[in-house]
Amino acid sequence: MFAVIKTGGKQYKVAKDSIVTIEKLVAEAGDTVEFGEVLMIGGETVTIGAPTVAGAVVKAEVLEQTRGEKVISFKKRRRKHSSQRRRGHRQHLTVVKVTDIVAK
């Protein structure tokens, strides 16, 4: 059984006991979170929501709060030495383990 959930403006396909890295959630390691925006539940029968599946919940346990790889943004224009710019960014992420998929 799998589900498609929406969190942080993105969609993720998850299954039971899968480990997923998502956008940062306000939770500590060891906490349990629930995702109520379930767009689809699949398995033997497929249930597609309009826009979400009513009564469906995905429960997950927060494993850790981490940061992603550094992304370098470099901009350079010709002939001017002062127009080079280098910036870095590391996104805050949350690693969760899906414990249960509950369909109504």
N, C-alpha and C positions, 0 to 999 in steps of 0.2 A: 504494500500500500504506500502511495506517495501523495504529496500535497504540494500545491503551488501557493506560496504565501507572499504577501506584499508588506515590506517594511523598509523604511528609509528611502522611499521613492523608487525602490527596485523590487523585482520579483525573483524569488528563489524557489527551485524545485527541491523539496526535502523529503526524506524518508525516515522511518524510525531508526534511531541510533546513528544518524548521520551527523557529522560535525560541519558547521557552516560558519563562515566569517561574514558578518553583516556590519552595517553602519552602527555607530555607537548607540548603545542603550544605557539608560540611567539605572544600573543595577550592579551589585557587587558579585564577585566570584562565589559560586555556590547558590545563588538565588534562582528561583524558578520564575520564568516569564511565560506569558501566554500571548499568542498571535491570533487575533480575532479576524483579521482580514485574510480569509482563506478563499482564493480565487477558484481553485479546482481541487477535487479529490479523485485520485485514480486508483485502480486496482483491477478487480474482476469487473466491476461496473464503474463507469466514469460519471462524476457529477460535476457539472460546470455551473458556476454561480452567475448571477446576473445582478450586480457585478460581483457579489460575494456569496458563498454558500451559507445559507441560514443555519445557525446553530453549530457550525463547525469551528473547532479550536485546535491549534497546534501548541502543545506544551513543550518547553525546552528548559534546559539548565545552563546557566552562564558558567563557562569554564574559565575565561580570563578576559581582561580588558587589555588591548594591545594597540600598537600603531603599525601602519602599513609601511611598505617600502618607500624610500624617498624618491620623489618625482622632481626632476630638475627642469626648470623653465628657463631657457636661454634665448635672449633676443639680441641680435647684432645687426646694426646698420652700417653701411660702408662709409669710409672716409672720416669718421669722427671717432676719436678714441673714447670719448665720454658716453657713447651711446650703447655700450655693451652692458647688459644687465643679466645677472644670474640669480635665480630665486629657487628655493627648495620648499617642499611641502610634504608632510607626513600625515596621512589621514588617521583619525582615531577609529578603531574597530573593536568589535565585540565578537568573541568566539563562543558559539553556543552548540550544545548537543541536544538534538531533538529526542525527547523521551516518549512522547505519545501523540498520536493523531486521533482526535475525537470527532466523529461525525454524528450528527443528530439522528 
